[in-house]
Amino acid sequence: MALSIAAGVQEYVQAMVDRISGMKVLILDEETIGIISIVYSQSDILKHEVFLVERIDADSFASQEKMRHMNAVCFLRPTNKNFLKLSQELKNPKYNEYHLFFTNVVPHVRLDPLASCDEYELVKQVQEFFADVYAVNHDLFSLNLPSTVRLTEDHHCWSPYEESVFERIIEGLLATCLTLRMLPAIRYTGACELTRQLAHRLESRIHEEQSLFEGIVKSQQKGESTPVLLLFDRRNDPVTPLLQQWTYQAMVHELLGMTNNMVDLKKVSKDINRELETIVMSPLQDQFFNDNLFSNFGDLGQNIRKYVEKYQNDTKNTARIESIEEMQRFVDEYPEFRRLSGNVSKHVNVVSELSALIEAHGLLEASQLEQDIACTENRQEHFRTLVDLLKNSKITTVEGLRLVLLFALRYEQEYNSIAQLKDQLRIKKVGDDQIGLIDKLLRYAGSQVRSSDLFQNKSFLQIAKSTLTNSFKGVENVYTQHKTHLSTVVESLMKGRLKETSYPYMQSKVSGTAAKDPPRRAVVFVVGGCTYEEARDIAELNKMADGAFSIVLGGTTIHNSMSFLTDVAQLGVRGAIE
């Protein structure tokens, strides 16, 4: 059976709201509101008699009016702040009953003070429901930790912020194991001290909470090979987060930005229709998006046109549509189309914005060189082409910087060439802070850090560019077959061929020595953030396996090039990021 982290989180949420009858208020915090909204729409929640959603950390929460006809379902992370807020609420309660659900293990020392605040005995139950991750796709989750780069520095230099991030990763991984009902053998990136520390701490936590795993151990003993949790170091592949993307979900995140499957189109267009300013792009709530997550841009244009043509046939409308611009005009001129097919008009707007950005920023030209640098060794030609592109006014400063970063990663020892490219960036008015990212990236993930040479094995970064004719006017059907380094590692893992010298096992006190048979179930977690391109490759492996095995990908965050470089910029900077 295929693993689904989204289904696991949905089951927890459904069990929580279904087991309490009557009119309910759902009380959430800054994290659980995102955890729920990513797997359930507002209309879905309403079907379960949830008539009000409140934030326990809102300034106005304590002063709200009493509603004794409502039962409170509290779904909260077990943090100091939330226990304090709960204690205050129970001393002066607003609701008829309180049902407390925490997303992770609650220490017993926390419960006694809470019980003493419940003077009116309104708390009817306290449960641990391990929905403690953001389930973006069925086989993809995030912890929404945007900055983890300073965890790679010496442990003695960590601030309280780094310590809290480290513990949040452990809590997220513990919850993932319990949600997916697996007691895994833990493997980590051997050359990375951080992944070793995480593996050791997670193993200790599983040992401390082994009573939670008793039922899981029994079900696993029925002949299945031991599941694996692999901790992968982002620094082993700094190239993938820098590449321009050409499949739908990855492009939306790269060019428009996605947070908890929400896209703010106001940031990229002032002329956007009001109802489309903020849109949801969720494969769990949007069938068209789910069907086209990994469609390349040209195929996507065709698929949207089919939807529009179906509407035209149904309504006998004969407007001619041959390009994205004409399709956008059609949607604007026929408001009834927006009403009848709001979801499709949403995607027409998104693809129109993507198309405009590709054209305005010269992304086709830049992407061709990006891919060339990533997969072929040709320093002089790459240098010459890159200098020419940097002089092109169409290429933005961000694109220029990204190309120079890729060049520096491949030709790390070519100090003179890199210095000349830095000068070209200065001429292009790129700031010194941004140019400083080149040295920071090499410090963070240069060849001296990576445990395998990314550029030696061409299969890691084999690029194919194909322009399919007769596809869709206005969209070049460009797609990459760039195979991420992670997918190669995971393929070896599932075949039982991943070298223990590179990815050792953490000795387990609970399950003993791990069986070395190829696993049928695996969680692959990227410390430092995964990407939608890696999610595409993992989904492809799952599809090809046809039930033989199942993989879930997770990351401290889901990066696009901007968020990746923002994190790298924090290297060596003191002071916490809130």
Summary of the structure (lengths in Angstrom):
residues: 578
radius of gyration: 25.1
end to end distance: 39.6
largest distance: 77.2
contacts: 1906
relative contact order: 0.13
helix: 48%
strand: 14%
